[in-house]
């Protein structure tokens, strides 16, 4: 049976096996394998069902428990720093997206644009420079015009919670993903007016708290992030 056809029932014995107390190093490695196999059962872009989320959540929990304690991000900044690719998000950030939702913060946006496809999401972190950026590789329109959506933020490490990232977004923008795409074309596929700004600066508001993202597992290749009713697994690519 292919990994794409695995389900929670078949993965559960493997997940439980990883929890067996042999050595910590072995259990962590086995748990990593089980988590990656649970993720492989999900086809990127397909609807994120309760079943697949439960499967990945269960495998992630085993890995977190095998690691023994949450990561101390201040001591692991060299590992945290770099480019991370999203393998899975319970928010379904890869696949079909309503373009009106993506443009809602832009003047004249939030009303048209049809459907777009999100093909890949990359996240760049640099805690020493206070830098955070999400980059979404997308296509939209009848001819699948390639474009990028970037969300840049200020990144800090929480002082009282050693495994929490504090993210305060400060700029969102759309840019062409090909030299053949000009700005009028990009505005057209986004459903924005001809004079609409493609970049929006978000003013700082001290009353608006930063977003919190809890890192529950971190090694040189894999990261698990959790939030309210949310789990994401990312792989370091650079």
C-alpha positions in Angstrom: 0.0 0.0 0.0 1.4 3.5 -0.9 2.0 6.1 1.8 -0.7 8.2 0.1 -3.3 5.6 1.1 -2.2 5.2 4.7 -4.7 6.3 7.3 -4.8 6.9 11.0 -5.8 3.3 11.7 -2.7 2.0 10.0 -0.4 4.6 11.4 -1.5 4.2 15.1 0.5 1.0 15.8 3.7 2.7 14.4 3.0 5.8 16.5 2.5 3.7 19.6 5.7 1.7 18.8 7.7 4.9 18.8 6.5 5.6 22.4 8.2 2.4 23.7 11.0 3.3 26.1 14.1 1.9 24.5 16.8 4.6 24.4 15.8 8.3 24.0 17.9 8.7 20.9 16.3 5.7 19.2 12.8 6.8 20.2 13.3 10.3 18.9 14.5 9.0 15.5 11.6 6.5 15.3 9.2 9.2 16.2 10.6 11.5 13.5 10.1 8.7 10.9 6.5 8.1 12.1 5.7 11.8 11.9 7.1 12.1 8.3 5.1 9.0 7.3 2.0 10.5 8.8 2.6 13.7 6.7 3.3 11.6 3.6 -0.3 10.3 3.9 -1.5 13.8 3.1 -1.6 15.1 -0.4 -0.5 18.8 -0.4 -3.4 20.9 -1.6 -6.1 18.4 -0.6 -8.7 19.3 2.0 -7.2 19.1 5.5 -9.6 16.6 7.2 -10.0 15.9 10.9 -8.6 12.5 10.3 -5.3 13.5 8.7 -4.9 16.3 11.3 -5.5 13.9 14.1 -2.9 11.5 12.6 -0.2 14.1 12.3 -1.0 15.7 15.6 -0.7 12.3 17.3 2.6 11.5 15.7 3.9 15.0 16.5 2.9 14.5 20.2 4.9 11.3 20.3 8.0 13.1 18.9 7.6 16.0 21.4 7.4 13.5 24.3 10.4 11.6 23.0 12.5 14.8 22.9 11.8 15.1 26.7 11.5 18.9 26.9 10.5 21.9 24.8 13.4 23.5 22.9 15.2 26.5 24.4 15.2 28.8 21.4 17.7 31.3 22.8 20.2 28.4 22.9 19.3 27.1 19.5 19.2 30.3 17.4 21.7 28.9 14.9 19.3 26.0 14.2 16.2 28.3 14.1 17.8 30.7 11.7 17.2 30.0 8.0 14.6 29.1 5.5 11.9 26.6 6.4 9.4 24.9 4.1 5.9 24.0 5.3 5.3 20.3 5.1 1.8 20.5 6.7 -0.4 23.0 8.3 -3.8 22.3 9.9 -4.8 25.7 8.5 -4.5 24.3 4.9 -2.2 27.0 3.6 -1.3 25.0 0.5 -4.0 24.5 -2.2 -6.9 26.6 -3.4 -7.5 30.0 -1.8 -10.1 32.7 -2.2 -8.2 35.6 -3.7 -10.7 38.1 -2.2 -9.6 36.8 1.2 -5.9 37.4 0.3 -6.5 41.0 -0.8 -8.9 42.0 2.0 -6.3 44.4 3.6 -5.6 46.2 0.3 -7.6 49.3 -0.7 -10.1 48.1 -3.3 -9.5 44.5 -2.5 -11.5 41.8 -0.8 -14.3 41.7 -3.4 -13.0 39.9 -6.5 -10.2 37.8 -8.0 -11.6 34.3 -8.0 -9.6 31.4 -6.8 -5.8 31.2 -6.6 -3.5 28.3 -5.9 -0.9 28.3 -3.2 1.9 25.9 -4.3 4.5 26.3 -1.5 5.0 28.3 1.7 8.5 29.2 2.9 9.3 30.8 6.2 12.5 32.7 6.9 13.6 33.3 10.5 16.5 35.3 11.9 16.1 36.0 15.6 19.4 37.9 15.9 18.2 40.3 13.3 14.6 40.3 14.5 13.5 39.1 11.1 10.5 37.0 10.0 9.0 36.5 6.6 6.4 34.2 5.1 6.7 33.7 1.3 3.8 32.0 -0.5 4.4 30.8 -4.0 1.1 31.2 -5.9 -0.7 31.3 -9.3 -3.9 33.0 -10.2 -6.2 33.8 -13.1 -7.2 31.8 -16.1 -3.6 31.6 -17.3 -2.3 30.8 -13.9 -0.2 33.9 -13.6 2.7 33.3 -11.2 3.0 35.6 -8.2 4.4 35.8 -4.7 2.7 36.9 -1.5 5.1 38.1 1.2 4.3 38.9 4.9 7.2 40.4 6.8 7.3 40.8 10.5 9.4 41.7 13.5 10.5 38.6 15.4 11.4 38.3 19.0 11.9 35.5 21.5 9.5 35.6 24.5 11.5 36.3 27.7 9.2 34.3 30.0 8.6 31.3 27.7 11.8 29.9 26.2 10.1 28.1 23.3 7.7 30.9 22.1 8.2 33.2 19.1 6.6 36.6 19.1 5.7 37.8 15.6 4.5 41.3 14.9 3.6 41.7 11.2 4.6 45.0 9.6 4.3 44.6 5.8 2.3 42.5 3.3 2.8 42.6 -0.4 2.2 40.9 -3.7 5.0 40.7 -6.3 5.3 39.1 -9.7 7.0 35.7 -9.7 8.1 36.0 -13.3 9.8 38.7 -15.4 7.0 38.3 -17.9 4.3 39.5 -15.4 4.0 43.3 -15.1 2.2 45.2 -12.4 -1.0 45.9 -14.3 -1.3 42.2 -15.1 -0.7 41.3 -11.4 -3.4 43.8 -10.3 -5.8 42.3 -12.8 -5.5 38.7 -11.6 -5.7 39.9 -8.0 -9.0 41.7 -8.7 -7.5 45.0 -7.6 -8.1 48.5 -9.1 -5.5 49.8 -11.6 -4.0 52.2 -9.1 -4.1 49.9 -6.1 -0.9 49.6 -3.9 0.5 46.0 -4.0 2.4 46.6 -0.7 0.7 47.5 2.6 2.6 48.7 5.6 1.0 47.8 8.9 1.3 50.6 11.5 2.8 49.7 14.8 0.1 49.6 17.6 1.4 49.0 21.1 -2.2 47.9 22.1 -2.1 45.2 19.4 -0.2 42.2 20.9 2.1 40.2 18.7 1.1 36.8 17.5 2.5 33.9 19.5 3.9 30.7 17.9 5.0 27.9 20.2 7.9 25.8 19.0 7.3 22.4 20.6 10.1 20.5 18.7 13.2 21.6 16.9 16.2 19.9 15.4 18.5 20.7 12.4 15.9 19.6 9.9 12.5 19.6 11.5 10.3 22.0 13.5 6.9 21.7 15.0 4.9 24.8 15.7 1.6 25.0 17.7 -0.9 27.7 18.3 -4.6 27.8 19.3 -6.2 24.8 17.5 -3.2 24.8 15.1 -0.3 22.7 14.3 2.4 23.1 11.6 5.4 21.0 10.6 8.3 22.5 8.7 11.5 21.2 7.2 14.6 23.4 7.1 15.8 23.9 3.5 18.5 26.5 3.9 
